[in-house]
């Protein structure tokens, strides 16, 4: 009999007592086995659940750790990127603030460039030296050699041109601005060159030994007119007589004859060594160019008056220094050279025709090389004209047609009466 049939009989209570006990024992044994298996399975299930939970928790921890690492990496990347951006930005800002302005300025005239230094540590900037040479050559009576420069970058500068010496108790400084080689002076009347016809030899074509008096009487001049700024001798004398007795003037004295430099210096000795004549800041105006007269068939040449010159007894020295090897004796009366044997040497040099001519030519050479400076100055000669003037002086020496000086009315009237003087034009000192 199968055990399944035996169980059915047990349920119907049709088994014998012995069989019934045997089946109950089997059932009890089976229940005990089932309970054991259930408890075991439950334990294994719990252990598996714990293991899975632990595994899941570990996986979560790994995921969290990975996320944290990714976030840290991202943060580090952003920090590095921010640092790089800040560094690049800082570099750009520094370039804009410090490097770029200087780089741009390199393409333009730099008035503050140091061009000389003396033994005491003092320095000379570019525009101070340029202005010293320029005003001596072209603006008699307005000799200036001290320019303060404020660099604003990008080729732009604020400048102040100081008046170092005044004879009127008033110092007139000239302020202005340079913007990329464009000069703007706030007082355009300052540093103005004298008019081209300030001396009476303007437009004249003299023959050898001919005086200005003779030329004027013969009606020579452009179209027969006499174009001197002071007029003829009578007109100029009348102007002198009308001057203020207490005024101080810068005068442009036209010589009646063209004088070789040695003769001119002998003539000036009569003024310099005369105690009754108070003339200073004497400025010599030599011929720097002639050209043939188109309507003449002979060798007659017209004087081209650029009114370029140099001082022969400036009242004070210029506080400047420069490349003395390249431009020897560019400024004869530089500060530091005004004592002892050097002063005597300068006086000797200015009296010697050949050495004075070379000094004048060196000034012209220097100024001709300052092209950017000359382009800024509204009335300046061109570099070509200055170079040609230097060549003319070296080839022909110095022949003087006039001079400038500072004096009062009394002195000017006495000079006007001297033999060899044709006329005097005056400007009142500012």
Beta strands, then each sheet from edge to edge (+ up, - down):
strand 1: 114-117
strand 2: 123-125
strand 3: 146-153
strand 4: 156-162
strand 5: 174-179
strand 6: 182-185
strand 7: 248-260
strand 8: 280-286
strand 9: 290-292
strand 10: 301-303
strand 11: 309-311
strand 12: 399-408
strand 13: 421-428
sheet 1: 1+ 2-
sheet 2: 3+ 4- 5+ 6-
sheet 3: 11+ 8- 12+ 7- 13+
sheet 4: 9+ 10-
end
